[in-house]
Amino acid sequence: MYTSRGKSFVCPFFKWDGRKKNGAYVIKCERGRLELPDKAAYNFVADKFCAAKDGRSWEDCPIAIAAQKYYERTEKNEEN
């Protein structure tokens, strides 16, 4: 589990977060990247998906869903 900005990130696809020189907040995942305009937007996304208190809401994140489907496809192709 990764902790940053007072949040514990539970999503297994989460890599890092940070800020750009222009002030935007960035959340980087294994298969995607979000650039958010301000701290309120960052907190909304992080609290809803990446660091949700219930520990499972990351499964509803479109980036996590796409990553899971990608890994399923690549594993299936490796088996064939």
C-alpha positions, 0 to 999 in steps of 0.5 A: 500500500502506498501513502501520499498526501494523507491517503492510503492508496489501495488500488493494485494498479496505482504507481505514483502521484505528484504535481506538475509545474503548472499546478496540476495533480497527476495520478499515474497507474500501470495502464493510465495517467490522470491529470487533474486541474486542482486539489479538489478534483484530485481528492475526488478521484483519489477518494472515490477510486484509488484510496477509497476507505472501503478498499474495493472501489478501485474495481469500479475505476475505468483505468483499473477495469481496462488494466484488468481486461488487458492482462486477461487478454494478454494471458489468454494470448500467451496460453494459445 
